[in-house]
Amino acid sequence: MLKKIRRRVKTLITKSFNKPKAKPYKPPSPNPSPPPEPEIEESIPIMMSPPKSHRQTPFLFPQTQSTVLPDPSAFFSQNLLKTPLPTNSFFQNLTLKNGDQPEYFHPYLIKSVSSSLSLSYPSRFSNSSFLYQVFNADLTISNTQNPNPRERHVISAFNDLSITLEYPSSNLRFFLVRGSPFLTCSVSNRTPISISTIHAILSFSSNQSRTKYTVKLNNNQTWLLYTSSPINLTKSSLSLITSTGFSGVVRLAILPESDPQFESILDRFSSCYPVSGEAVFTKPFSLEYKWEKAGLGDLLMLAHPLHLKLISGGDCCVTVLEDFKYKSIDGELVGVVGDSWVLRSDPVSVTWHSTKGIKQDSYSEIISALTKDVEALAAAPITTTSSYFYGKLIARAARLALIAEEVGFLDVIPAIKKYLRDVIEPWLDGTFGGNGFLHDSKWGGIVTKQGSLDSGADFGFGIYNDHHYHLGYFLYAISVLAKIDPAWGRKYRPHAYSLAADFMNLGRRANSSYPRLRCFDLYKLHSWAGGLTEFGDGRNQESTSEAVNAYYSAALLGLAYGDTHLVATGSMLAALEIQAAQMWWHVRQGDKIYEQDFTRENRLVGVLWANKRDSGLWFAPPEWRECRLGIQLLPILPISEVLFFDVAFVRALVEWAVPALSREGVGEGWKGFVYTLQGIYDKEGALEKIRNLNGYDDGNSLTNLLWWIHSRGEERDGSGVGDNICWFKHYH
């Protein structure tokens, strides 16, 4: 892999470079004429802002004063409280309760306690069921004469790839930039600092200029400390180093594997440090990282395995240091030199219907099931008030409309259209009795009525848990209804865009009603679902397929409204989410990312945390493998074939899951998902099993299962990978 990357990336290790500024991508207007601009400019997930003349007041759901949301003012600076705040971010633990749970910044775990900051180069524990990184306070930095030793940190700035953390009375400011091999601290006002450790210091030495110190600990770690000007550091005790008054920049880095060959690399890049980092959408399926830096020389950062797969040398000059590596739960982190990276993702299909089509001799079976499923809509009204389960049910009904289109059975479309109008409108116009959408201005986003009163209601939707899951289902149903009923779509377009903006907004304006990309992590390149709940292992996500559905549905909304910006952004995020799922959730035999005992036992991760991998689910133990497979597949959509394009892996996954189906009490719905994947390489065998099912997941149907099987194309032997068809060019 790395050798391939090196061939693509220009080697430029000895001098810095000047890169022309990238021009923002502006797709052409759709033909024959552009649609009117949406009424909620700041809600549109756009790559560039529309003309000011087109900006109008965005639609907002009714305001609420939630009784369950935490107060953000404890940790954010006053100037940041005027803007929507992140609720699923990589630094969320630093904003909740006491703010003292660690967060993972690659390669270090960072923890803030009592006006001091601790960093850990974590060791790892693993077995066949889970693995996690272990936090130990390897080094802790504080003010020796701190007048306020119990002072909390203040987040004074944040961006896609960084935060700035300050202890005002301690005169310490930390630039916490993801992927930096150095921890960077700015010290002001001639402040004496201390560096302590839970280990014993075996040796402590400096260079002649007293700008570099080497610290060797009894746990086999070697740390290097660099300063922007001479500093007097003294080993005060077995585990404590102190200084006289100092002003300037202090940088700490562990020497990987305590290997002296890497010391010269850290020496070389110690003078240039990142202050912040942002991710910029420039072109379809292209993302650029830009770091603001200070100091002298070139910038050294670390790339995880998905970065290395996507990094492009054609758009920027970077150098991959193939042998300079740090350990990580996400796979080896490899050194990359350069002020900006361009990441290019493979494009994916965003289509309403199957990409391979359905043979006409299969229509009759699908139409028979379709007729019964549509008749059942009126016979079985929705009784749940849960935003999640309600969303699944309306998306299920919307699937029936698209399948009806594909098999040419349009007689059922009017009934589906009426049903969707009747069940969606109450949520949009505020007349749904049991629940509904409201707007919270404290953090900036949509909550539910139930969620605003009970943090556990709607699976924590009121504290910003699972937003892309719930709203993704709503957007799918709304996009389909807007497609088959354009007049309805025009009427409810502002509402639809408001729902999309909750997790799709790309803007940063202070007067926005939503934060930037609520769930999507622009460094890890996948989403988090944890919301405003403190977790010792950081953010987490269980269902990658529901995350894919969210961005896919947003792209479909763009198709329904002729909005190429929304199509571009939704498609890009869906593509990245898919590749991240394949990298970290899909566990292949022989993979090197995870330890052998975990890889041998598991074909899928259940819940992936920032600092942990778990084979169990929130709702099921590891032994329920059919549930693990199902939660990483549902809902079944045209884009599902891209998520599970590797036929050899799919076969191994099904063979791994099938034995669990013999367990007493296995639900018919979960069996259906296993058979769905079996259909990728064994259509006839899967079809027979599907025909014998007695029930289906609440977001699935017999019609949808038959559509999937009959749209698989020719059977394959399971020895290779499937086609990755892109229709994106049709919209650009």
Secondary structure, 3 states (H helix, E strand, C coil): CHHHHHHHCCCCCCCCCCCCCCCCCCCCCCCCCCCCCCCCHHHCCCCCCCCHHHCCCCCCCCEECCCCCCCHHHCECHHHHHCCCCCCCCCHHHHCCCCCCCEECCCCEEEEECCEEEEECCEEEECCCEEEEECCCCEEEEECCCCCCCCCCEEEEEECCEEEEEEHHHCEEEEEECCCCCEEEEEEEEEEEEEECCCCEEEEEECCCCCEEEEEECCCCEEEEEECCCCCEEEEECCEEEEEEEEEEEEEEECHHHCHHHHHHHHHCCCEEEEEEEEEEEECCEEEEEEEEEECCCCEEEECHHHHHHECCCCCCCEEEEEEEECCCCCCEEEEECCEEEEECCCCCCCCCCCCCCCHHHHHHHHHHHHHHHHHHHHCCCCCCCHHHHHHHHHHHHHHHHHHHHCCCHHHHHHHHHHHHHHHHHHHHCCCCCCCEEEECCCCEEEEHHHHHCCCHHHHHHHCCCHHHHHHHHHHHHHHHHHHCHHHHHHCHHHHHHHHHHHHCCCCCCCCCCCCCCCEECCCCEECCCCCCCCCCCCEECCHHHHHHHHHHHHHHHHHHCCHHHHHHHHHHHHHHHHHHHHHHECCCCCCCCCHHHHHHCCECCEEECCEEECCCCCCCCCCHHHHHHHCCCCCCCCHHHHCCEHHHHHHHHHHHHHHHHCCCCCHHHHHHHHHHHHHHCHHHHHHHHHCCCCCCCCCCHHHHHHHHHCCCCCCCCCCECCCCCCHHHHC
